[in-house]
Amino acid sequence: MLGFTAKSLPFCCSMAKLCLRVAGGSGRVALFRAVALCALFSAGLCSAQVFTVGPPQIPGAATLTVVQPTRVTLQMTPMTPTTREQMIRAFQSEQGFAVRPLPLGKHGLALHANGMLSPSGSAYVEELQKDGISVKPGDRVIITKFDIRPDRIIFEFNGGPYKHHRILQHIQLGSVPLAQDDGEIPVGSRFTLLFNHFVPEMNAAQLRALIAPILDFSLKTPDQAFADTLPPKLRTAVLDHQVLVGMNRDMVLHAVGRPDRKDREMDGQLPIDIWMYGTPPHEVQFVRFNGNHVIRLEIADIGRPLIIRDKDETGGYYAGQFVHEVRLGDAPVTGPGQEEAPAAPPTLRKPGEQLPDGVDQAHQLKRVQFPKDDGTDSSEPAPIPAPPGQDEEPTDANAATQPQNPGANGRRPPVPPLIVPPGAPPQ
């Protein structure tokens, strides 16, 4: 679980800078606006207990990520070289309309001939979230690469997911690379049509029918192509230029076009975007958005009562969208005063990791003990102790000058003391 609090200093500083930029201007008035907006945002974050973290709005994720298998009769003989050349001429640089969102990235989508789509369902949505969306449903796409392999046909749309001549950019002739990097980021996508053993003999119409779940080649306007990706109720509303509560911004744009005016207001702590269509004395529509969805539609006309619609009219179109719910703190709130997550002590331990002090008390880290200073002079070196297994050296200074004759057992015999007779000259 994730815990967030609005009391952290970096967060407040970032919010103050953002609010000051939104307030605009300079001086006391702008500073007062920034402080007010910062307080509003902080109050909203402190009072919230549960918030939603979701992917970019993917309309109809439960329906657009599942493909119904096609039923195209195919021959049992491999494709001939003549047919191969004809197919390349027919599909290279051909244009069509996307039926479902196409992800960015090198993997793309794979469709088995008369079979299922891979990935599909939640894995499809995860790939769209991870790599991003290259083409939205209803957008026009261009086939920039058409390659026929032994058991598959590879399509690349809108330039593909790779940079062109990316290998030649790393090869230099002297100090000049063979291909210059133009700095453009690829935004295309890839699609692969798979066959069981080999690419069979077919014509262009059969291939268009096989990839119909991905690409539509029929002649239509962009609004018609977008409407064909929607359920029947929404398709009819878009083609009839009507706005329904629950539509997203793309649906509203295809249905009634760009608004005449835009405005923004706050409904409590809820930011509302208002798109206005029409001018008095004619009918005026106020389309209110929260995020990417229409939450309220108001229709005003002279001589008629105000029409207000605030109930979902899409028939649960977003019911299958994959959304993650994250609760503030590691545990649910059980009472007042527990809205913020408790501050855990700092540690370098990984989640679930047990250090030696939790397993064996004998190996736990202890405090280092330093020797105490007793005030003695430690400049003189301490005497070296005798090696283990040998007797201690005699303390007599004259004993060191006597020869050492080890005995039979390898031990040194005792040395008698040196006796000097009186009156003898010193040696």
C-alpha positions, 0 to 999 in steps of 0.5 A: 500500500502507498501512504501519502500526506500533505504535510511533507515540506517538499510536497508543499513547496512543489504545490506552492510553486505550481499554484503561484504559476497558475495564479499568474502575475506578481505581487501581493495579489498573486501571492495571496491567490497562490496561498489560497490555491495551495490551502485548497489542494492541501485540504482536499488531500488531507480529507481524502481517504481513498483515491483511484489510480487508473490507466489512461482512459481506454474507452470500452477496454472490456470490448475493444480488447477481445476479438471474435475469430474470423471465418475465412476459407483458406487454401492448403497450398503455400503462397506462390512468388507471383501472388507474393509480389501482387500482395506487396503491391496491393498493401504497401502504402495502403491506408485504412482505419484502426478498429481498436487501439494499437500499442506502441513498442516493438512487440505490438499485437499478434492475430492468429488467422481465424483465431484469437488475438494476443495479447487480449483482455487485461494483458492487452490493457497492461501493454497499452498502459506500459508502452502507450497508445500509438493509434486510437480507434477510428484513426487513419493509419498507413501501412509503411512496411509489409513483409511476408515471412514463411509463416507470418505477415508483418505490418508496420503502421505509421513508420513502425516502432523502430528508428530507421537506419538505427544500426548505421547510426553507430557505424562511422566512416572516420568521424562521420556516422553513415546515417544521421540521427534526426532526433525523431521518436518513432510513434508507429506500431506493429501487427503480425498475422500468424499462420499454422505452418505456412502462408497460404495462397490467397488474394487481397480480399481474403487478407483484408477479411483476416485483418478486419478485427484490426484494420478496416479498409472501407471508404468512410469519413473519420467520424464514421470510422470512429463511430464503428468502434463504439457500441450501437447506442453510442454509434447512433448518438455520434452519427446523429450529433448528440451528446450523452452523459458518460461520453469522453472528450473524443466522442463529444468532438466527433459528435458535435465538433469543437466547442464555441467557448470553454470555461472552468469552475470548481464545484466544491473541491471538484474541478469542472470543465464546461464546453458551450455549444450555440449562442442565444437566442438559439439553443445552447448546450453546456457540457460539463466534464470531470476528467475525461467524462461528461457528468452533466448536460444542460440544454437551454433554449428561449421559451422552453424549460431548462433540460438537465441530464446527469445520469449515465446514458452510455449503458455501462460502456466503461464498466469493464475498465481496469482500475486499481484502488489504493488506500491511504496508509498501510491499513484501513481507517478504523476511527477518527484521527487515523486518516494519516499513515503512521510514520515507520522508523527508518530501516535498511531492511527489505520487506520480510527480511530478517537480520541475524539479530532476529535469528541468532542472538550470538551474532547480533551487532553489539556496541564497540568497547574501547579501552579505558584510559588509566593515565599510564604512559603507553610509550614503552612497548609491552614485553613479547610473551613466550611462544606457546608450549615453551617455558618462560625465559629467565629473568637474569640478564646474564642468562641471555649470553650463555649458549643454548644446548637443547636436550634430547627431548628438544627442550633447553636445559636450565642455565646455571648462574655465572659466578665471578670470583672476587678480585678477578679481572672482568671478562 
